[in-house]
Amino acid sequence: MTEGQLIRRVIKPVLWAAGLAPLGWQVWAFFAGHLEAEPVKGMEHFTGQTAIVILCVTLAVTPIRRLTGWNGIIKLRRLIGLFAFFYALIHFTIFLTFDLEFSFGDLWKNVVDRPWITVGFAALLILTVLAVTSPQAMVRKLGKRWTTVHRLIYLAAGLALLHFFWSQKKDISLPLKFAVVVAVLLGSRLILRPRTRRPRTVARADLRG
């Protein structure tokens, strides 16, 4: 079995299962009556935290590649990133549906007047741009600009963490832990930065993930 076949037949199906598992657990908990005392808040927190966890996994792809030398892992980055967007969108949809009852006027008021919602909404917009530009057709259309656009994931991660911090009224220990993880992942990119410039063919191969 070649590396490409291993990724398509084994690793990607496992990633799909892992990516959908949190949603499956939440659906089961909803129908089984095992949600928290405030189920809407519980679902919002769960989906939001899941999105941040998957964002961290996405940011870990490049350090893992540089540590292991396995370039094939780049082919998994797009799928992982799309799952981060998926859970962020669910998080937002729960808020819009249950908290705002689909009132887009109230949504705009919240975005303008409540900073923690402002930064969260901005993070979602960035993730939407990254999701829309992730297909191969967009990679080819944007060319070198694709890499510049997708560096916005760093900003999205920072805004998501800030949203998480501000949304916590008392205990900020979990947001702090996420912040440490993101700081380590971003710092490792600098430490593990290649000393020589990679050939352009290799750089374009990265975009196909």
N, C-alpha and C positions, 0 to 999 in steps of 0.2 A: 504493500500500500504506500503510495507516494504521500508527501506532506500535504499536497493539495487535497487528495482524497481523504486523508485523516481529518483535515479541518472540516471538509464538507460533510462527511458521513458520521463523524464521531463528535468532534469538539463543538461545532455549531449547534447540533441538536441538543447537546448537553447545556450549552449556553441558553438556548431557547427555553429549555425546561427550568433552568435556574432563574432566568429572567421573569418567567410567568408564575413561578412558585409563590412569591409574595402576594400577587393578586389572587391566586387560587386560595391561599390561606385566608385572606381577608374576606373573600366571598363565602368560604365555608364558615368562618367565624360569624358573619352576618346572619346567615340562615340558621346556624346552630345556636344563636343567642349567646355567643361568647365574647361579644364586644365589651368595651369599657362602659362605665356608668353613663358617660356622655359619648354615644357611639359616633356621632358626626365628628367631634373633635378628635376622637381616637383614630378614625379613618384618615382625617386630614394629617395628623401627626405621623401616622404610619407611612402613608404614601409619600409625604414630604421627606421623611428620613430615608426612605428607600431610595428616592431619587438622589439624595446626597451620597449615600453609600455607593450607588452605581457610578456617580460622577467620580468618586474617588478611585473606583476600579478602572474607569476610563483613563484617568490621569496616571495610573500605575502602569499602563501598557508600555509606554516608552522607556521608563526606567527598567522594567523587566527585560525588554528587548536588549537594552544596552548591557545589562548584567549577564544575561544568558547567551547573547548572540543569536537568539532565535528570531529572525526577521519575519517569520510567518505569523507571529502574534499580531502584527500590524493589521492583518486581514480580519481580525476579530474586533478591532477598535470601533468600527462603524456600528456594528450590531450592539455592542455594549452601550455606546453613546445614545443610540436610538431608544434603548430601554430606559436610560436616565430621563430623556425627554418624555417618554410614555408615562412614567410615574409622576413627573412634574405636572403633566397635563391632567392626569387623574386628580392630583392634589388640588389643582386650580378648579377643576370641574366640580368637585365636591363643595368647595367654598362658594362657587357661583350658584350651585343648585340649592344647597341647604341653608347657607348663611344669607345669601342675597336674593334667593328665589328668582334667579334670572333677571334681576334688575340691573341693566347695564348703566343706568344713571347712578345707582348706588355703587357699582363697581368703579366707575370713574371717580366718584367722590372719595372712595376708600383709597384709590391709587394716589390721588392728589393730597389727601389730608393725613394719611397714615404711612409714615416712612417705611415701616417694616413690610407693608404691602407693596409700596412703591418699588423697593429693591427686589422683592420676590417676583413681582410682575415683570420687571426688567430682566431678571434671570430667565424667566419663562420665554420671553420674546427672543432672547439670544439663543436659547436651546431650540426654539422653533426655526430660526434662521439656519442653525447648524443641521437640523434634521432635513429641512427643505433642500439644502445644498449638498447633502451626503450622497445622492445617487451618482453613478458613474457619468451620466450625461452632464451633470452640473460640474463634476470634476474636470471634464474635458472643456466645458464652456468657460469656466473661470480661469483655467490654466494656473499660472503662478499665484494668482489672487486667492485661489482656494485655500492655500496654506495660511495666508494672512487672515482670511475670514475665520478659519477654524481655530486660530489662536484665541478667539473670543471665548473659548471654553474656560480659560483661566479666569476671565472676568465673570463668567456665569457661575463658576464655583465660588468665587469670592462673594458675589451678591447673594447666592443661595445660603452661604454660611452667615452672612450678616442678617438676612431674613430670619434664619433660625435663631440667632442670638436675640434679636429684638422681639421675637414671638414668645420667648420664654420669660415669664414674669418673675420666677424665683430661682429655680435651679438651672444654671448655665453650664453644668459640668459636661453634659453630652455635646453641646456645641463646641466647647473648648477642646474636647477630644477629637472631634472632626477637624477643627482648625489645625491641631497639631499634625494630624495625618496629612492634610493637604499641604501644610508647610514642609513636611518631610518629603513628600512626593515632588513638590516643585523645587525644593533644594537639591534633591537627588538628580534632577535634570541638569542642573548646573555642574554638579560634581562629576557626573558621568558623561558630560558633553564630549563628543568625539573631538580629538585634537586636530584631525585633518578633515577637510571638507569632503563629503561623500560625493561620488560621481552623480551627475544629474539623473542617470538612468535609475540608480538606486532610490534617489529622492522621489522620482515619479512612481516607483513601485510602491512606496509607502502610501501614496494617495489611493491606491486601489483597495485598501482595507475597508 
